[in-house]
Structures are given as structure tokens and as C-alpha cells.
């Protein structure tokens, strides 16, 4: 099996909003080639999107688990760090939120939304 083909199937499912099926195919691609960066990166994006979906359903603990899975596959994925900051902030775990916002900024220092949000959440 071609890992690229499996990854591309995952891309199609993700574009159709079928995140669980996308995750399955990205993971299958990694079974074939555990070092396939594109599959790892796509898996990070899919897990982050799943986390956001469940967070919006009020399941912040489940969302945090998805964001952490995203970081397992791509430890520099700033969106996962950012979303962890949001989730921890919503749970009033402000020190953790700040830590994850800072990591998001570290891995994507040019993102205006991170630095803008951070400026509004820092205590005066």
C-alpha cells in the first residue's frame, strides 16, 4: 500500500468534514511509513479540528485530549497549543492557558490573533 494514497484518502474525508474517517486513513498511512511527515501533520490538524468540534459541544476535557493527541504527531503545531490555551482558559486554569498561548506564539510568532488575544487576557 502506498502511504501517500492513504494520506490522500484522509484528505478527501477531511475536506468532506468526516474527521474520524480522515484520522483513520492518516493513521493507516503512518502504519505503512511511520516517518511520513505529511500524514503526521494532517493528523495533527484533524485532531485539532476534532478537539474544536467537541469543545464547541461543551466537552472541554475531551477537547484537551484531542489537542494533546495533535501535539503528539506534531509538537510544533501552534494551532493545537493555541486551542489548549483557549480550553484551559475556559476552565479557569489560567496559568496553563498562558503557558499554551506562549507556546503558540513561540511556534508561530507572526500570528496576529495569538498576540492580540494574549494582550487582552494578560492581567493589568
URFEN-V284100 format. One record per helix or strand of 2 or more residues. SS is the DSSP state (alpha for helix, beta for strand). FROM is the first residue (numbers start at 1). TO is the last residue. If there is no record, write none. Layout:
ss->(SS:SS)
from->(FROM:FROM)
to->(TO:TO)
//
This chain:
ss->(alpha:alpha:alpha:alpha:alpha:alpha:alpha)
from->(3:19:37:60:78:94:112)
to->(15:32:56:73:90:107:121)
//
